[in-house]
């Protein structure tokens, strides 16, 4: 924000006087919502802000004597929405206010401020235009009124003169029989700005003659507009459906929309037509009379918000929002695991006492700011930091030139902390500043001048594969990498090439009766955790650095910092702070290395927290995929051959996406037995933001392609999509995977049947524009990443479970406590879980890859068994019995059959301390001892990974053939998790993954152009809101326990994001007869596929 | 930059603060007063992590200029329960029903739900969805947030009392 003085006058004349004296240096502020946004993003830099907040005269809403209405400028949207006077004047006006943003914004934003801002995407202006409002203003020359038609003159510009203030909006009396409506088309999320909005005020005479019609249009031009062509064409006419359509089509020439994430110019123009027609039609037939809808009439509150035309909330009559089922085959004798258990440590979260990464500070801490590359590909010629260094308050400035040059990465180590002589993406760290506070650091960052010599960039993976493409990493051949699951190709832009070769794919296709081939594409998405990245570093006198950070994987950070700085891991201590959402996005080194270098240079602790915009330019996104997939089958539906070519856009550095490439390539054949396979996954560098891990790790992308291809075969062969899956799916035991492994305990068919039953697959009805879709899913946990745990029994008898694995919300602490309690035989509340730092915790690979329940769970179980056996051995010595004669009950070790011969844990531990073997410390690890590396040429291995999950998802959808909007009517998500150690937490994983999956399928996309992110905010990158969630049936499928899992458990953290996009794609295909190959399924994209590319030729319903 | 002396009530305690004109309320709370329960997630009033109550009204801490709270009553997540042994019904319900996972959005969710139940003590699921639409959560998929609010209100999905 720029520097300004704040003035809070108490009368209008004072306001006018202040505005006059400061002229263009001053700006008014009413509620402050829009002004704060403008100030924050630098769009406005006034020297003086004059607040209207204390002008009591500007408050209130009242009917006027002529039957109209006056809304004073400081009335909030919420006051207008709830006002009986507004409702009595025109219910649609109240509804318009109710559609403004969210309740917090409506509580703050004012009617006058909204008008003065002149944003064409706001809701009330369109309605005011339709109602024929007048705007009352006061100024140096006294009071005057401006017709609303004359108020807006350009984008964010009004016809207000210098030092004029809006005092009220006056609405004329409405003729009896006037009907009005406001339609806000928000197909992405319920809280989005309108793609288009239409306000209409209609007076009908006898025989449906249009006596008067006024139309206001939002989001359809640089200013809120009137639909004059439509009005003129219909005034005086009988409103027949044909005439309304003909006239509504004229709106296309009234509008002048801008393209954005909500749609192209053409799409918005078309939507203006569709919704204008529907709105007028609705007014004529009274279809928008909300009072006739029983479920809305309960309170004024629900009446004002539910809009069935927009489909904002779809709570079908009688449909519960969520049904949760658990299919259990046998009763277990367990007493702690398997029970729905809420977290015991929940109090700190619900009272605001939990300390997350963004909340952590050290005394004397400086704040850091990263200066990032503004060009996608260039040599750095010079960096001038002189001005930044001399700014008062700046304590250190560092660049790549004075930093160590160690390269980091999960497998392929290709990424420096700072660009050295060369930048490879917009946003790459070039320099960093530590200063006394964030604003000083940010100001200094503005003073750094970097001279670049541009290199030719490449933004598309397909182009980066070309012979003439610029090489991003000439030294690829000298980088270190993990050969198990990464195979770089030096001399190319291929960071990894993974191959599966199995059988004879040519012969397989020759023998096939039907072959289906298609190319599918997916987009870049962001993890969009609510808490941004934050880290703090501090060095001690011995040359050791401590780093507090909100990471999913402390040991990955430790090795990353050590490698980058060229110091031993023992010189790096990583202290994990609470993580406010990770989803893969906080698993790699991000701020930690920069903080460490700044702290060393400044000699003081340094902390950096990213703001949301920097989250989009300085972290990582999921990799876009282009997948050509070809499947061959016999007439009976048996799959014979699969050929797939995956081209994965890596961005500038690999982070962990080399692992994504490996998993997605393995996954391309799906959970199906296919004898002949040829699959190539290539990970390709481009000059874009590095891609990184994100929940699903390549499986949602590959599943989007392969599960639609499965449906395409089913359609070609006339076989039911469920049936063809059941015919080819892995059996419970004995199927061979794409990598040649013998599969066990596969609950896939059970999941498919459960999902199909719950959605009503066999009795599904056929209606136009309505469809059902199903998709199978599987995923593996990445191998060769161990977990370990230590369990101490304390002197008070409590059990302390220590690991280095962070609970990032998935509930791992509780799950581990349940496992330990069950194994030792104590109550859950006797366990204390400690997430320790990397100095004290035993090694853990991190909260990634759905791995903790399986890997750490096994480690904890082993540690618990070890502690228990030490405990019982000591007790046996004390009681002079054999260990085998002892059991644990109620926190005591007792002689079996002789309950009064028992010892409290406390007594045993004290004895052990004084006279036994010392402290009781159990240890346990889980290591993939029996995993066999895949052959690099064929991808074959008897056991490429250990932990697999299975599931199936099904949806029922509706598609609007004129807008392309997809409405999810119901979702079923069924998951074989082996055994649910905490069903409450498993449900949470299913439900949370589903919402991310819906975002991936329908709305989420990091848009970029020439390597620059176009939508770096939560206002433009939309994630599902609570109002976007469809009715859900979630099913935990048990009965297929993993032979090596703790109590049979398998990982389930990523499962429900995987199949949902494919299920929706299949349902859309079912509804329309078309195949949808690109994500996200935005309304415009769907409409384009339904109609071909010619939007102008939209078919009538 | 002008400086402003503010007096306000924060979680029932009278407080004073001196702030520059460009301070936002969330900065005042977190950076100046050390109340880090209120989070800043997006900085533009979209995510709801900074939800606070001012005179009982639900507002975004990131969009409220700190100067605006002069003379007003602020309630943050830290002020809902008198102590950790006496949680509000909503706080209890969010724990019992899985209403949070990572917990970063949770203070905002609970503040928003507190305002909801103040205005509509027995909401149905549609009303909950409409009111809570501005509080984003990336972990739960929201279903268990709805469960939690219904449980705290003692209502079922249709807003019927005593049947939830």
Interface residues (C-beta under 8 A of the other chain):
Chain A: X1 X2 X3 X4 X5 X6 X7 X8 X29 X32 X33 X36 X37 X39 X40 X49 X51 X53 X101 X102 X103 X104 X105 X107 X108 X190 X191 X295 X298 X299 X301 X302 X305 X306 X313 X315 X320 X321 X322 X342 X343 X346 X347 X349 X350 X351 X352 X353 X354 X355 X356 X358 X359 X527 X528 X529 X530 X531 X532 X578 X579 X580 X581 X582 X583 X611 X612 X808 X809 X810 X811 X984 X985 X987 X988 X990 X991 X992 X993 X994 X995 X996 X1017 X1018 X1019 X1023 X1024 X1025 X1026 X1027 X1029 X1032
Chain B: X1 X2 X4 X21 X22 X24 X30 X35 X36 X37 X38 X39 X40 X41 X42 X43 X44 X45 X46 X47 X48 X49 X51 X57 X58 X59 X60 X62 X63 X64 X65 X67 X68 X76 X77 X78 X80 X81 X84 X87 X90 X91 X94 X95 X96 X97 X98 X100 X101 X102 X103 X104 X105 X106 X107 X110 X112 X115 X119 X120 X123 X124 X125 X126 X127 X128 X129 X130 X131 X132 X133 X134 X135 X136 X137 X138 X139 X140 X141 X142 X143 X144 X145 X146 X147 X157 X159
